[in-house]
């Protein structure tokens, strides 16, 4: 068994005196789609941000491609090949769509730029129409597309997605999930996805983890978790 | 009419200097949300650097005025930028993430420290300086009144316009400017995209300080005198200019600088020169009451 792309081992994260993650361990292998599901406030977003070094883990190990990254600065971690689509999308509101995408390519080889922007516009034709519009004026779905597109501009090895379906119409959600599948299957980008929409996420994912109050409670393949009675009761509302 | 025109020329010159200083306030505020009250003293340091530079040029026997001005300008910008970098590194960065007033208090401390340092190192008496750029021409004369433009005024206005244009281009079009705007809008997201936020903030301070150095040099040449305390009043006026134009806005700083220059000069010309500072600061009060976002500042209305 090859070493995992991302290894999280016994990570503890605090906000001030409040502990948000309790000894969280998980791994993400190359080429996989892994979903992390859990209720509001379980610590899902905290885990993604901890991987990116903001906030830092107070204990435990985080290794990317076998190298410890938990002491690196956030921008250094990004340069290792981890791109995040964060909670709330965090589009630069007073920059155009095009400039937001340029920001995504901050440390990418400039020779890739033309091809990469075409690829993003191919995935999300709406962004091409809105090319010169300010980010803050986009609809929620468009902002989500822009956030994903921006993350792809650096050609990341691993894409971290924080609730890509949040607040979007069902049709757009399906479209976004379809795109994520495409990115992972066709382009070999590893995807680590955090979702409250457990049903959609587990159907998409190869494997999943369930986070409860900062502890990993369950793990299995997407199908196993979908069939698990506990998961069904707690997160799927009787689907 | 002739008198008015003459005052207008003087006002634009003074407004240029304020505008250049105001850019430093507005950029730093934009990126880290703090008023750098030491910025006026950075401007004063720039003036002293220029004075020292001109003395060095004289010692080295550089007698060509354009050459000396360019050399001194570059020297003053470089050294003052180092001051800007150091101030941020020593006095502000350790306080980032601390409560909001902490860097403000630190800035006031830096301001006092710089003034006292220059007072000790250079003496408290005003230093006279005979400008290398002398003379001018009569634009037109009527009713026994000559409207004059000095070469120095032309140098000041042209240099300011060129710097502001170059600077607007850097912020609007280059990768560095984009990173600065990204840090200004969402620092955490910028770092998630691989932007070194600390480095970007340092560069912002250095750019602001370099522009203040240009203003310091022009101020010194224009008034022919400089002392350790000039940064206080000029700094506060430039701050007023930045607020008037809309703090955080680059074109706002330029516009605000020009307006403050106009208000000050015309108040002195037509009402009373003793109360020209009162007029300038009266504007600050009025702006804060009636239009706190300034003329070109954006109201905080954005779609989430």
HADDOCK unambig.tbl for C-alpha pairs under 7 A between the chains (distance, minus, plus):
assign (segid A and resid 74 and name CA) (segid B and resid 191 and name CA) 5.76 0.50 0.50
assign (segid A and resid 74 and name CA) (segid B and resid 192 and name CA) 6.01 0.50 0.50
assign (segid A and resid 75 and name CA) (segid B and resid 191 and name CA) 4.73 0.50 0.50
assign (segid A and resid 75 and name CA) (segid B and resid 192 and name CA) 5.75 0.50 0.50
assign (segid A and resid 75 and name CA) (segid B and resid 193 and name CA) 6.59 0.50 0.50
assign (segid A and resid 75 and name CA) (segid B and resid 194 and name CA) 3.91 0.50 0.50
assign (segid A and resid 75 and name CA) (segid B and resid 195 and name CA) 5.59 0.50 0.50
assign (segid A and resid 75 and name CA) (segid B and resid 196 and name CA) 5.77 0.50 0.50
assign (segid A and resid 76 and name CA) (segid B and resid 194 and name CA) 6.45 0.50 0.50
assign (segid A and resid 78 and name CA) (segid B and resid 192 and name CA) 5.87 0.50 0.50
assign (segid A and resid 78 and name CA) (segid B and resid 193 and name CA) 6.09 0.50 0.50
assign (segid A and resid 78 and name CA) (segid B and resid 194 and name CA) 5.12 0.50 0.50
assign (segid A and resid 79 and name CA) (segid B and resid 194 and name CA) 5.73 0.50 0.50
assign (segid A and resid 83 and name CA) (segid B and resid 193 and name CA) 6.96 0.50 0.50
assign (segid A and resid 84 and name CA) (segid B and resid 192 and name CA) 6.82 0.50 0.50
assign (segid A and resid 90 and name CA) (segid B and resid 189 and name CA) 6.57 0.50 0.50
assign (segid A and resid 92 and name CA) (segid B and resid 182 and name CA) 6.58 0.50 0.50
assign (segid A and resid 92 and name CA) (segid B and resid 185 and name CA) 6.11 0.50 0.50
assign (segid A and resid 92 and name CA) (segid B and resid 186 and name CA) 6.77 0.50 0.50
assign (segid A and resid 104 and name CA) (segid B and resid 193 and name CA) 5.90 0.50 0.50
assign (segid A and resid 106 and name CA) (segid B and resid 193 and name CA) 6.78 0.50 0.50
assign (segid A and resid 106 and name CA) (segid B and resid 194 and name CA) 6.59 0.50 0.50
assign (segid A and resid 107 and name CA) (segid B and resid 194 and name CA) 6.63 0.50 0.50
assign (segid A and resid 136 and name CA) (segid B and resid 302 and name CA) 6.23 0.50 0.50
assign (segid A and resid 136 and name CA) (segid B and resid 303 and name CA) 5.59 0.50 0.50
assign (segid A and resid 137 and name CA) (segid B and resid 303 and name CA) 6.28 0.50 0.50
